[in-house]
Amino acid sequence: MAPWSMADSTHLKAQAQTLPQCPGVYLFWGGEGDKLPLYIGKSIHIRQRVLDHLRAPAEAAMLRQTQRIEARPTAGEIGALLLESTLIKHHQPLYNKRLRYSRQLCSWRLSQGQLQLVQAEAMGFTPCAELFGLYRSAHAAKEAMATLADTHMLCLTVLGVEKPMGSTTIGSKPCFRHMVKRCAGACCGKESLQAHAQRTAQALEDWRLHAWPYAGPVALVERWDALQQWHVLDNWCYLGSASGHAEATALLYPMPTYDVDSYKILVRPLMLGQLEVVPL
């Protein structure tokens, strides 16, 4: 098959030139009746980003199947990120490999020096929850914790993540990870449990999930030229976007499940406190 070139995409380039040069989401459609979602992306400059796709040889397979390009403008980058995440989870495009929907998010809870894997939705993002990290599966959570333990020489046996070898109790014999020099020895008395607990808390701090910083639901307001959007949020959940206060309040229920992508999109800009936020 011949390499893809811009000459092969005259019809797509013509479509791209009509797209708006503003923030938003773009969708590549193919299949019978242009109803097969191939790829969904976001940009602060939709037209330029789509033209960049058309110049990318690595995307030849997708472009050969593309028949129609659609744009959905937003009033800012956060709106584009939230809409992209929502559409990818809904349409499951053929060429999107990330932002897939996860039914059960899990997190690590630290209590009295031990870790417990819990469903984040069941715990909630409350100040007393002591949740660390947000994962799409228990396997991903355990892999991340093993990496953290290796980096900081923590004992997964003391933390309750791994069982002691054989019938030994904690403190009597070194764990396997200590024998291969990946644990500082809290399992066998070479490090005090208090010191280990302090180091664990310090190591986990960067993973701490922030409590929802508002008393209830809010709208994050973005504007771009004449377009205004109110992104309705509650406890880190994205409920949808509206054009004003009345429409925003109508989106308050039902509450969706927690979503790792929405949390990651929202946590930094909201915690910095530099955005226009309206209580609902």
N, C-alpha and C positions, 0 to 999 in steps of 0.2 A: 504494500500500500504506500502511495506517495506521501511524503511529508506534508503536514498541514502548513498553509501559508495564508496571508491576508487575502490573497487573490481568491482563495476558496470561500471567503466569508463576506462577499460583497453584500449579500442580503442582510447579514448580521451587522455589518458595519453601518449600513443605512439605518437599521433600527437603533443602533447605539447612538448615532448622531442626534436622534430625536429625544433621547433621554434627558431628564433634568440634571443640571450640575448643582446638586444640593445633597444634604445628608439623606440617607434612606437605605432601603433594601432593594436588591435586584434579584430576579428569578429567571433562570434559563429553563425553558420548557421544550419538550420534544414528544416523540411518540404520536400515536394516532390522535388527531384532533388537538395537538399541542397540549395534551393534558398530563403528560408524564413529567414530574418535577425532576430535573437533572441536577441543578445546583442552586443554592441560595447563599448570597453573600451580602455584606453591608459595606458602606463607605460614606465618608463625609462629602465625596464628590462622585456621585453615581456614574455619570457618563464617562468620566476619565477612567474609573476603575473597570468598567465593562470593556472599554477599548483596550486596556492593559491585558485583559483576559484574551482578547482576540489576537494579540501579538505573542501569546505564550505557547511555544511548541509543545510543552508538556501537557497542555489541555486539549490537544487535537482530538482525542477520542470523544470528549464531551462536546466539543464544538461541532463535530461532524453530525452529531445527533440533534443539535439545537435548531429549532425552527422559529422560536419566538422568545424575545427578551422583554420582561416586564419590570417596571420600576414602581416602588411604593415609597414616596417621599416621607420623611419625618422632620420634626422641628429641631433635631439635634442628634448628637452622636449617641447619647444614652438611649433615646427612643429607637435609633437604628439597631443598637445592640439587643435591646429587649425584643423588638419585632423579629429580628433575625433568629434569635433563640426560639421564640414561639413558633415561627413558621417551619423551622427545621424539625422541631419535635412533632409538629402536626403532619407535615408532608413526607418526612423521611426521604429526602432527595438521594438519588443514586450516587452522586459524587461527593456528598458531605459525609465525612468520617467522624465528626465530632458533634457535640451538643445533642446527642441522642437522649431521649427521655428515660429517666430512671424512676422506677416505681418506689423503691425503698432506699432513701439516703441514710447513711449511717455515719456515726461520729464517735470519737473516743471521749469517755467521761472519766475524769480523775476524781477519786474519792479515797481519802486516807492512804495515799501513797500507792493505790492500785488503779489499774485501768480497766474499764469495762466498755465493750462495744455496744452501742445503743442505737436505736432508730432515732434520727434527729427530729423527725416529725413528732414522735411521742414525747420527747423532752422539751421541745420548743426552745426558742432563742431567748431565754430569760437570764437575767444577771446571775442567778444562783445555779444555773445548769452546769457550769464548768465543762463546756464542750470544746473539743479541740479537733480541727480538721473536719472536712465534709467530703464524703466518698460515695461513689455510685455502687459499690459492692463491698462486702466484708473482706474479700480477697485483696482489693485495692487498699483498704484501710490497713490490713496486716502487713502488706508489702511496704507501705509508707512508714509504718511504725518500726519495722525491722531496719529500714535504712536509717531512721532517726536514732535508734538504739546503737547501731554500728558507729555512727558519727560521734555520739556522746558517751560511748562505752557504758550504756545502761543495761540493766539486767532484766530481760523479759520475763524471767521466772519470778523475780521479786515483784514485778509489776502485775503479775497474774495473767500475762498474755500467753506464756508457755507453761506447761506443767513441769514440775521437778522430775529429773531422771529417776526411773525406778520408783522405789518407795521412800526415797529420801525426803526430808523436810527442809524447808528453806533455812539456810544458815549452817547446815551440817556438811554439805559437799558442794564443790563448784559445779556450776551448770556447764553444759557443753560449750556455750559461747565464751565462757571464761577460759576454758581450756584452749580455745583457738584465738585468744587475746582480743575478743570483741566485747568483753564485759569487765568492768573494773573490780568485781568481786564482792558485791553486796550479798550475793547468794551464799558466800562462804566466810563471811566475817572480815574480809579484807577492806571493806568500806562499810561505815555505819549506815543503818537504814535511814536515819535522819538526813545524813549527807546525800544519800542516793535520792531521797524524796525531794530535797531542795534542788538537786541538779536536774531531776526529771521535770519539775515545775518550770525551771528556767528554759530547758530545751523545748518544752511544749508551748511557750508563750507566743511564739510567732504563729502558731496554729490556732490560737484562741478565737472562737467564734464570737463576734460582737453581738451584744444584746441590741434589740430593736431600739433606736434612740428616741422614739416618740411615744406619746401616751396612747396613740391609736393609729388608724389609717391616715395617710397623707397623699397629696398629689405633688409630684415633682413636675414643675412647669418648665417647658422649653419653647423657644420661639425662633423661627427662621423666616425672615421677611413677613408675609401676611399669615403664615401658618403658625398656629399655636396649639400645643398638645399638653394635656394634663395626664401624666402617667400615674395611675392609681396603684399605690403600694401599701401593704400591710404586713408587718412582721417579716420583712424581706421577700414577700411574695408579690409578684406582678399580676395585677388583676385586669389590666387592659389600659387603653389610652382613650381620652375624650377631648373634646374641643373646649370644654368649660366646666364650671363647678357643677351645674345641674346634671350634666351627662356623667361626670366623674362619680357623683354619689350613687348613681344608678348601677355602677360597676362593683360596689362594695361586697356583694355576695353573689354566689357562694365563695368561700375561701378555698383557693387551690392548695395543693400539697407543696411542700418546700421543694425548691429547685436549686441545685448547686450553681447553675449558670447565672440565675437571677441574683443570687447572693453575691457572687464574684463581680458581677457587673455593677451592683449598687453599693457595696460596702465602702469602697474608698471614696467615691464622690459624696455620699451622704455623711460619712464620718468627718470629712473635711469641713462640712458645713458651709460650702460656698455656692450652693444652688438655691433656687427659689422653691421653697417647699410650703404648701398650704395644708393645714389640718383639715380633715374631712369629718 
